[in-house]
């Protein structure tokens, strides 16, 4: 049974908001425009109460990647999910019927549309998730999710944080419908930025730290995307298709056009016959034009401005790594699959490294699903919940493992 409801574990709500306000004020004063040598200014050592509310500094936060430096006291932070629940551990899985266990899958960027949050927002504590997130980032994410505009919600700097909070709001519906979901959960995985949602669920990072991380990540990746024209392509292929050759030829074409050190490669392994390519816009346009030559079909440009999970995101690493140094990692209470390694996190020492590496490395989503659902014939599958993707995670699961998909419920 749950012993506490969301965010009532350590401090009263008013005291917690006071802490959040102080943290935000510290963060606002710590973010300065980058100098020519790309150094980040240190925070002045002052009492948080000495910082007056300054709308200009809030605006500055929205323009540049937040770093949230020098947040040393984590006593005010919480996890949305009880610390003492009985989640299955490795040894217990062999003694448990798999059909009595559950797996939770979370979506990545690009799944949420304006207004969809309405179906979750009235469940207990869902709105409070947004209230706390709003105070951390000094921006009204709930208003953006409810009213748009969609063009703004689609921007990486807003979409990643909105996706994580919306997914956790959807989890409130699951918690209401299936109260034992945390007791039966043996594993979780999140697609791209959804991995942060999974880490919050597992208790590896607190909700507040997760929001600081995803807000910093989104803004830093947006800034990296704005440096040169870039993007992503969804492509279908067969074993006979020449995906690697297409990428190599596209890079040569971009070089001929004057692009320095062009990038074009697989960014996401979606399922057996579909991958997401990412890189410089010139290279992607070459692949679009010559898709038949390389045996590619259904070539579609994604509505994103960044070549996520490629080297073009390297400028985002510095602010993300600085933020990660302020975060305390805890032992996850269930398996959390890493997009970077396609394996469960098994070392707290390496967790921050893998979170960072995921930004510039291919997402091995197909491989994660294969590991999650690989089992002997006749072995039951766990109950899977597609949380907050409007069914997209279930569709991908069906293409990777149709049998496991039969046990998947969309929340």
Buried (B, 14 or more C-beta within 10 A) or exposed (E): EEEBEBBBBEBEEEEBBBBBBBBBBBBBBBBBEBEEEEEBBEBEEEEBEEBEEEEEBBEBBEEBBBBBBBBEEBEBBBBBBBEEBEBBEEEEBEEEEBEEBBBBBBBBBBBBEBEBBEBBBEBEBBBBBBBBBBBBBBBBBBEBBBEBEEEEBBBBBBBBBBBBBBBBBBBBBBBBEBEEBBBBBBBBBBBBBBBBBBBBBBBBBBBBBBBBBBBBBBBBBBBBBBEBBBBBBBBBBEEEBBBEEBBBBBBBBBBEEEBEEBBBBBBBBBBEBBBBBBBBBBBBBBBBEBBEEBBBEEBEEBEBBBBBBBEBBEBBBBBBBBBBEBBEBBEBBBBBBBBBBBBBBEEEEBBBEBBBBBBBBBBBBBBBBBBBBEBEEEEEBBBBBBBBBBEBBBBBBBBBBEEBBEBBBBB
